[in-house]
């Protein structure tokens, strides 16, 4: 897993990314944009992942795809329409 410093780096990077894009607030798209560069060197894969050929970049991208961009835990009966 990643350390508390990784969470700080992710938050600060997303904040900087949003500011450079001219936005005063951070959105999920900002976190997605900086997740790999902010976390890539902060994760250490276990031996099984290394043996399976998984990279930290693949792992971060897979985890980001699993996150709910709304940040809400909705009941399964409710469908989010984008």
C-alpha positions as CSV (number, residue, x, y, z in Angstrom):
1,X,0.0,0.0,0.0
2,X,0.9,3.6,-0.1
3,X,2.0,5.7,2.9
4,X,0.2,8.8,4.3
5,X,2.7,10.8,2.4
6,X,1.4,9.3,-0.8
7,X,-2.1,10.6,0.0
8,X,-0.6,14.0,0.6
9,X,1.4,14.0,-2.6
10,X,-1.8,12.9,-4.5
11,X,-3.9,15.7,-3.0
12,X,-1.2,18.4,-3.6
13,X,-0.5,17.2,-7.1
14,X,-4.3,17.3,-8.0
15,X,-4.6,20.7,-6.5
16,X,-1.7,22.0,-8.6
17,X,-3.1,20.3,-11.7
18,X,-6.4,22.0,-11.2
19,X,-4.8,25.4,-10.6
20,X,-2.7,25.1,-13.8
21,X,-5.9,24.3,-15.7
22,X,-7.5,27.5,-14.3
23,X,-9.8,25.8,-11.8
24,X,-10.0,26.9,-8.1
25,X,-11.3,23.5,-7.0
26,X,-10.1,20.0,-7.4
27,X,-12.2,17.5,-9.2
28,X,-12.1,13.7,-9.7
29,X,-10.6,14.3,-13.2
30,X,-7.6,16.1,-11.6
31,X,-6.9,13.2,-9.2
32,X,-7.2,10.8,-12.1
33,X,-4.7,12.9,-14.2
34,X,-2.0,12.9,-11.5
35,X,-2.5,9.5,-9.8
36,X,0.1,7.6,-11.8
37,X,2.9,10.1,-11.6
38,X,2.1,10.9,-7.9
39,X,1.9,7.3,-6.8
40,X,4.0,5.3,-9.2
41,X,7.2,5.4,-7.2
42,X,5.5,5.2,-3.9
43,X,4.0,1.7,-4.3
44,X,6.0,-1.5,-3.7
45,X,4.5,-4.6,-5.4
46,X,4.6,-7.9,-3.6
47,X,6.3,-10.9,-5.1
48,X,3.1,-12.4,-6.6
49,X,2.4,-9.2,-8.5
50,X,6.0,-9.0,-9.7
51,X,5.9,-12.6,-10.9
52,X,2.6,-12.0,-12.7
53,X,4.2,-9.1,-14.5
54,X,2.0,-6.4,-13.0
55,X,3.4,-2.9,-13.0
56,X,2.6,-0.1,-10.5
57,X,1.2,1.9,-13.4
58,X,-1.2,-0.9,-14.3
59,X,-2.2,-1.3,-10.7
60,X,-2.9,2.4,-10.2
61,X,-4.9,2.6,-13.4
62,X,-6.9,-0.4,-12.5
63,X,-7.7,1.0,-9.0
64,X,-8.7,4.4,-10.5
65,X,-11.2,2.7,-12.8
66,X,-12.8,1.0,-9.8
67,X,-13.4,4.3,-8.0
68,X,-16.8,5.9,-8.1
69,X,-16.2,9.5,-9.4
70,X,-19.2,10.8,-7.5
71,X,-17.8,9.7,-4.2
72,X,-21.1,8.3,-3.2
73,X,-22.0,4.8,-2.2
74,X,-25.3,4.5,-4.0
75,X,-27.7,1.6,-3.5
76,X,-27.4,-1.1,-6.3
77,X,-30.9,-0.3,-7.4
78,X,-29.9,3.2,-8.5
79,X,-28.1,3.7,-11.8
80,X,-25.9,6.7,-12.4
81,X,-26.5,8.2,-15.9
82,X,-23.7,10.4,-17.2
